[in-house]
Amino acid sequence: MKEIKSETFKETLPIQIRFSDIDALGHINNNVYLSYFDLGKTTYFETVKGKSAISWTEGLIVVAHIEIDFFSPVYYRENIVVDSKVTRLGDKSGTFLQQIRNVKTGEIKCRCESVFVTYDAHTHSSMPIPGVWRQSISAHEGLEEPEERAL
């Protein structure tokens, strides 16, 4: 079994488990975890945006890669949250680390690492992460920014 490294997350979203999330074995279907992680990402960006005038429409975020490790099943009556943080920012992409955690026991049920790419819907191509996004995310996460960014 893979060792679960302890992480600190600033963003935590309670998840309401729906009856339709349950499979025949009585636990959450593996496909449903992806929607939980999407909810966490949405809430993350809303929090980082805060009350500022950041336009999240000057580019889109698309998921380019997802890797999930499942450690133990989540059952219908469990009280769970999704924890989310950005761990890396590149020129045109970044990495999210997320996990599903049982609130009562603290047990990490699964962990997801996903790579997102900023995308220009008009040109149908990747684009540099807008500076205001980069500054907001870096400040929120305490990520160091390089002195000069190569274009």
C-alpha positions in Angstrom: 0.0 0.0 0.0 1.2 3.5 -0.9 2.3 5.6 2.1 0.1 8.7 2.6 2.1 11.8 3.2 0.5 14.3 5.6 -0.4 17.5 3.8 -1.8 20.9 4.8 -4.7 22.2 2.9 -6.3 25.7 3.2 -9.4 24.8 1.2 -11.9 22.2 2.5 -15.4 21.6 1.1 -18.0 19.4 2.8 -19.5 16.9 0.4 -23.1 15.7 0.5 -23.3 12.1 -0.6 -26.3 11.4 -2.7 -28.1 8.1 -3.0 -27.2 8.0 -6.7 -23.5 8.1 -5.8 -23.8 4.6 -4.3 -23.0 1.5 -6.3 -24.2 -2.1 -5.8 -21.5 -2.7 -3.1 -22.9 0.1 -0.9 -20.0 2.5 -1.3 -19.3 5.5 -3.5 -18.7 4.6 -7.1 -15.2 5.4 -8.3 -16.4 7.6 -11.1 -18.3 9.9 -8.6 -15.0 10.9 -7.0 -14.2 13.0 -10.1 -17.3 15.1 -9.6 -16.3 15.6 -5.9 -12.9 16.8 -7.0 -14.5 19.1 -9.6 -16.6 20.7 -6.9 -13.4 21.2 -4.8 -11.7 22.9 -7.7 -14.6 25.2 -8.4 -14.8 26.2 -4.7 -11.0 26.7 -4.6 -11.0 29.2 -7.5 -14.0 31.0 -6.0 -12.1 31.4 -2.7 -8.9 32.5 -4.4 -10.8 35.0 -6.5 -12.4 36.4 -3.4 -13.9 39.8 -3.8 -11.3 40.9 -6.3 -12.1 41.8 -9.9 -10.2 38.8 -11.3 -11.7 37.6 -14.6 -11.6 33.9 -14.7 -12.9 34.1 -18.3 -9.8 35.6 -19.9 -8.8 31.9 -20.1 -10.3 28.6 -19.3 -8.9 25.8 -17.2 -9.0 22.3 -18.7 -7.8 19.1 -17.0 -4.9 17.5 -18.9 -4.1 14.6 -16.6 -5.6 12.9 -13.6 -4.1 10.3 -11.3 -6.1 8.9 -8.3 -5.1 6.6 -5.6 -8.0 4.9 -3.7 -7.1 3.8 -0.2 -10.4 2.7 1.3 -14.0 3.0 0.3 -16.4 5.7 1.3 -19.9 4.6 2.4 -23.2 6.4 2.2 -23.4 7.7 5.8 -19.8 8.9 6.1 -19.2 12.6 6.7 -16.5 13.5 4.1 -14.8 16.6 2.7 -12.6 17.3 -0.3 -9.4 19.2 0.5 -7.8 21.1 -2.4 -4.6 23.0 -3.1 -2.4 24.0 -6.0 1.1 22.7 -5.5 2.8 23.9 -8.7 2.4 26.6 -11.3 4.2 26.4 -14.6 4.0 28.8 -17.6 0.8 27.3 -19.0 -0.2 24.6 -16.5 -0.4 23.9 -12.8 -0.9 20.9 -10.5 -3.8 20.4 -8.1 -3.5 18.0 -5.1 -6.8 17.0 -3.7 -8.0 14.3 -1.2 -11.3 12.9 0.2 -11.1 12.8 4.0 -13.4 11.4 6.6 -14.2 14.3 9.0 -14.7 12.1 12.1 -11.7 9.9 11.8 -9.4 12.0 9.6 -8.8 9.0 7.4 -7.8 9.9 3.9 -10.0 7.8 1.6 -8.4 8.8 -1.7 -6.0 11.3 -3.1 -5.9 12.9 -6.6 -3.2 14.8 -8.4 -4.4 16.5 -11.6 -2.6 18.8 -14.1 -4.6 21.7 -15.4 -3.8 23.8 -18.5 -4.9 27.3 -19.2 -6.7 27.3 -22.5 -7.8 30.1 -24.9 -11.2 29.2 -26.3 -10.8 31.7 -29.2 -7.6 30.3 -30.5 -8.2 26.7 -29.4 -4.8 26.5 -27.8 -3.0 26.6 -24.5 -2.1 30.0 -23.2 0.1 31.4 -20.4 -1.5 31.5 -17.0 -2.7 35.1 -16.6 -0.5 37.1 -14.3 -3.4 38.0 -12.0 -4.3 34.4 -11.6 -0.7 33.4 -10.9 -0.3 36.2 -8.3 -3.6 35.3 -6.5 -2.8 31.5 -6.4 0.8 32.0 -5.4 -0.2 34.4 -2.6 -3.0 32.1 -1.4 -0.7 29.0 -1.3 2.6 30.7 -0.4 4.2 29.5 -3.6 7.4 31.3 -4.6 7.3 33.0 -8.0 10.5 33.1 -10.1 12.0 36.6 -10.4 11.7 36.6 -14.2 9.4 34.4 -16.2 10.5 33.2 -19.6 7.9 33.6 -22.3 
